[in-house]
Amino acid sequence: MIRVYKYGFYAFLVASFTLFNVWNISTNRFKNKEEKEHYKNEKRQESLLKSNIILRRKIPEIYGNEIITNKVFKIISKDSSYLVVLLSDFDCAKCQENELKEVYAIKNKLKNYNINILCITKKEKVNKTIVQMRKMNLNLVLYYTSDDEFAKLSFDIQYPQVELIIKGVIASAFLPLAKDYEFSSIYYRELVADLMAEHL
């Protein structure tokens, strides 16, 4: 009888230990998921704060070089509207490719509202950017500018950056986050929805 109790006690200990471990793992996973979600939301808020600060900023006329002929053109004037994508160093190449795909996907919709898409980079980044675009078979207009002209558009040290410029004024801006593709999708979807609402 004592042996039965002894084995029963050991079985109880093993079962308790197993249940405790299962509960502990589940709790840790929940905490990790909560922490990740909290971190993601903090980064999104930081991005939105940076982009909202520059809204209604006036943009001067910008000159850039055509990548094949190297000729200088006025690429942003106060008479037209543009969705500008500033391309430079980015920690995640796939993230930059994702932004280019997202922009390309709304290209025809933006044409309906007379909004041109311009990709702008610096001279030393041209080759890398062209390779990215060709690899994805994206037909987007690309120019490069001097550092001074680039700085007139840039609002952060992270890239890419996206700006909707309506007749010389920033109407919307977006700072994508590395590997947060959902955040980017939401931005472009809302951008198109806002444009549609304004033109109803």
C-alpha positions as CSV (number, residue, x, y, z in Angstrom):
1,M,0.0,0.0,0.0
2,I,2.8,2.3,0.9
3,R,4.4,1.6,-2.5
4,V,1.1,2.6,-4.3
5,Y,1.1,5.9,-2.4
6,K,4.7,6.4,-3.2
7,Y,4.2,5.9,-6.9
8,G,1.0,7.9,-6.8
9,F,2.9,10.8,-5.2
10,Y,5.6,10.6,-7.9
11,A,2.9,10.6,-10.6
12,F,1.3,13.6,-9.0
13,L,4.6,15.4,-8.9
14,V,5.3,14.7,-12.6
15,A,1.8,15.8,-13.6
16,S,2.1,19.0,-11.5
17,F,5.5,19.8,-12.9
18,T,4.3,19.2,-16.5
19,L,1.2,21.4,-16.0
20,F,3.4,24.1,-14.4
21,N,5.7,24.1,-17.4
22,V,2.9,24.2,-19.9
23,W,1.3,27.1,-18.0
24,N,4.7,28.9,-17.7
25,I,5.4,28.5,-21.5
26,S,1.9,29.8,-22.4
27,T,2.3,32.8,-20.1
28,N,5.8,33.6,-21.5
29,R,4.5,33.4,-25.0
30,F,1.6,35.7,-24.2
31,K,4.0,38.1,-22.5
32,N,6.3,38.0,-25.5
33,K,3.4,38.5,-27.9
34,E,2.2,41.4,-25.8
35,E,5.7,43.0,-25.7
36,K,6.1,42.6,-29.4
37,E,2.7,44.2,-30.1
38,H,3.6,47.1,-27.7
39,Y,6.9,47.6,-29.4
40,K,5.3,47.6,-32.9
41,N,2.7,50.1,-31.8
42,E,5.4,52.4,-30.3
43,K,7.4,52.3,-33.5
44,R,4.3,53.1,-35.6
45,Q,3.4,56.0,-33.3
46,E,7.0,57.3,-33.6
47,S,6.8,57.1,-37.4
48,L,3.4,58.8,-37.6
49,L,4.7,61.6,-35.3
50,K,7.7,62.3,-37.5
51,S,5.6,62.3,-40.7
52,N,2.8,64.4,-39.3
53,I,5.3,67.2,-38.2
54,I,6.1,68.0,-41.8
55,L,2.5,68.2,-43.1
56,R,1.7,71.5,-44.9
57,R,5.4,72.2,-45.3
58,K,6.0,74.2,-48.5
59,I,8.3,72.5,-51.0
60,P,10.4,74.7,-53.3
61,E,10.8,73.7,-56.9
62,I,13.3,70.8,-57.1
63,Y,15.8,70.0,-59.8
64,G,17.1,66.6,-60.6
65,N,19.1,64.7,-63.2
66,E,17.6,62.2,-65.7
67,I,19.5,59.0,-65.1
68,I,20.3,58.2,-68.8
69,T,21.1,61.6,-70.3
70,N,22.3,63.2,-67.1
71,K,20.4,66.3,-68.1
72,V,19.0,68.5,-65.3
73,F,15.2,69.0,-65.2
74,K,12.8,70.7,-62.9
75,I,11.3,67.5,-61.5
76,I,8.9,69.1,-58.9
77,S,7.0,72.3,-59.7
78,K,4.3,74.2,-57.8
79,D,1.8,73.6,-60.5
80,S,1.6,69.8,-60.3
81,S,1.1,67.0,-57.8
82,Y,3.4,64.1,-57.0
83,L,3.8,61.1,-54.8
84,V,7.6,61.2,-54.1
85,V,9.5,58.2,-52.9
86,L,12.9,59.2,-51.5
87,L,15.4,56.3,-51.8
88,S,18.7,56.0,-50.1
89,D,20.3,53.7,-47.5
90,F,17.8,51.3,-46.0
91,D,18.6,48.6,-43.5
92,C,16.4,46.1,-45.2
93,A,16.6,45.8,-49.1
94,K,13.4,43.7,-49.1
95,C,11.6,46.5,-47.2
96,Q,12.6,49.1,-49.8
97,E,11.4,46.7,-52.6
98,N,8.1,46.3,-50.7
99,E,7.6,50.1,-50.7
100,L,8.3,50.3,-54.5
101,K,5.8,47.5,-55.1
102,E,3.2,49.2,-53.0
103,V,3.7,52.5,-54.9
104,Y,3.6,50.8,-58.2
105,A,0.4,49.0,-57.3
106,I,-1.4,52.3,-56.9
107,K,0.2,54.0,-59.9
108,N,-2.9,53.9,-62.2
109,K,-5.2,55.0,-59.4
110,L,-3.0,58.1,-58.7
111,K,-3.1,58.9,-62.4
112,N,-6.9,59.4,-62.2
113,Y,-6.1,62.3,-59.8
114,N,-3.3,63.7,-61.9
115,I,-0.7,62.7,-59.4
116,N,2.7,61.6,-60.8
117,I,5.0,59.1,-59.0
118,L,8.6,60.1,-58.7
119,C,11.4,58.1,-57.2
120,I,14.3,60.3,-56.2
121,T,17.7,59.2,-55.0
122,K,21.3,60.4,-54.8
123,K,23.8,59.9,-57.5
124,E,25.8,57.2,-55.7
125,K,22.6,55.2,-55.1
126,V,21.3,55.2,-58.7
127,N,22.8,51.9,-59.8
128,K,21.6,50.0,-56.8
129,T,18.1,51.4,-57.2
130,I,17.9,50.6,-60.9
131,V,18.9,47.0,-60.2
132,Q,16.1,46.8,-57.6
133,M,13.5,48.2,-60.0
134,R,14.6,46.0,-62.9
135,K,14.6,42.9,-60.8
136,M,10.9,43.6,-59.9
137,N,10.1,44.8,-63.4
138,L,8.7,48.1,-62.1
139,N,8.3,50.9,-64.5
140,L,8.7,53.9,-62.2
141,V,10.3,57.3,-63.0
142,L,13.7,57.7,-61.3
143,Y,15.8,60.8,-60.9
144,Y,18.8,61.7,-58.8
145,T,19.5,65.0,-57.1
146,S,22.3,66.8,-55.4
147,D,22.6,66.3,-51.6
148,D,21.1,69.8,-51.1
149,E,18.0,69.2,-53.2
150,F,17.6,65.8,-51.5
151,A,17.7,67.4,-48.1
152,K,14.9,69.8,-49.1
153,L,12.6,66.9,-49.3
154,S,13.9,64.6,-46.6
155,F,12.4,64.7,-43.1
156,D,14.3,61.8,-41.4
157,I,17.5,59.8,-41.6
158,Q,15.7,56.6,-42.4
159,Y,14.6,55.7,-45.9
160,P,12.6,55.2,-48.0
161,Q,10.3,58.2,-47.2
162,V,7.0,58.8,-49.0
163,E,5.5,62.3,-49.5
164,L,2.3,63.4,-51.3
165,I,3.0,66.9,-52.6
166,I,0.0,68.7,-53.9
167,K,1.0,71.9,-55.7
168,G,4.0,72.7,-53.6
169,V,2.7,71.6,-50.3
170,I,3.1,68.3,-48.4
171,A,-0.4,66.9,-48.0
172,S,0.6,63.5,-46.6
173,A,3.9,61.8,-45.6
174,F,4.9,58.3,-44.5
175,L,8.0,56.8,-42.9
176,P,7.9,53.0,-43.5
177,L,9.1,50.7,-40.8
178,A,11.5,47.8,-41.5
179,K,9.6,44.5,-42.0
180,D,6.3,46.0,-41.0
181,Y,4.6,45.4,-44.3
182,E,1.1,45.6,-42.8
183,F,1.8,49.2,-41.7
184,S,2.7,50.2,-45.3
185,S,-0.3,48.5,-46.8
186,I,-2.6,50.4,-44.4
187,Y,-1.0,53.7,-45.4
188,Y,-1.4,53.3,-49.2
189,R,-4.9,51.9,-48.8
190,E,-5.9,54.9,-46.7
191,L,-4.1,57.3,-49.0
192,V,-6.2,56.1,-52.0
193,A,-9.4,56.1,-50.0
194,D,-8.8,59.7,-48.9
195,L,-8.2,60.8,-52.5
196,M,-11.4,59.1,-53.6
197,A,-13.3,60.8,-50.8
198,E,-12.0,64.2,-51.8
199,H,-13.0,63.8,-55.4
200,L,-16.6,62.5,-54.8
